[in-house]
Amino acid sequence: MINLRYYDDGCVGMTLDETTLTDDVRDILYVFGYPDKTTVRFETMH
């Protein structure tokens, strides 16, 4: 699940659950104008 919250100052907050994949986050960044979603890197946290 992905939830987006839009703030009055133009910022966007995002909450993710354990089923969210890194490709999901890359897609969201692309939608918001991040130019190259392939360059985004994530670290796994345990």
N, C-alpha and C positions, 0 to 999 in steps of 0.2 A: 504494500500500500504506500502511496505517495500522496502527501497532502501539501498544498501550497497555500500560503497566506500572504495577502497583499497588504502592505502598510501604507499609511497616508503619505509618508515621505518618499514613496516610489520603490522602496525595498521589497524584496520577496523573501519570505521564510519558507523553508522546506523541511518536512519531517519524513523520515523513511522508516520502514520496518525491516525485519530480517529477511523478507522475501525479495527486497529490491536488489536488482543486479547492477553491476557497474555500467553495463550497457544502457540501462534505464537512466542512470544519472548522466551519462554522456549525451543521450538523446535530449534530455531536459536542457542541458547546457547549450546544445546546438539550437534548440528552439528559442532560447533567450539570446542568441546571437554570438555565442562563443564560436570563433571562426573555424577551429579544427578540433573536432571532438576526439580525434585519434591521439592527440598529444596529452590528454588528461590522464594522469596516473593516480592510482589509489593504492593505499597500503592496507593489508589485511590486519584487523585487530582481533585479538582473541581474549 
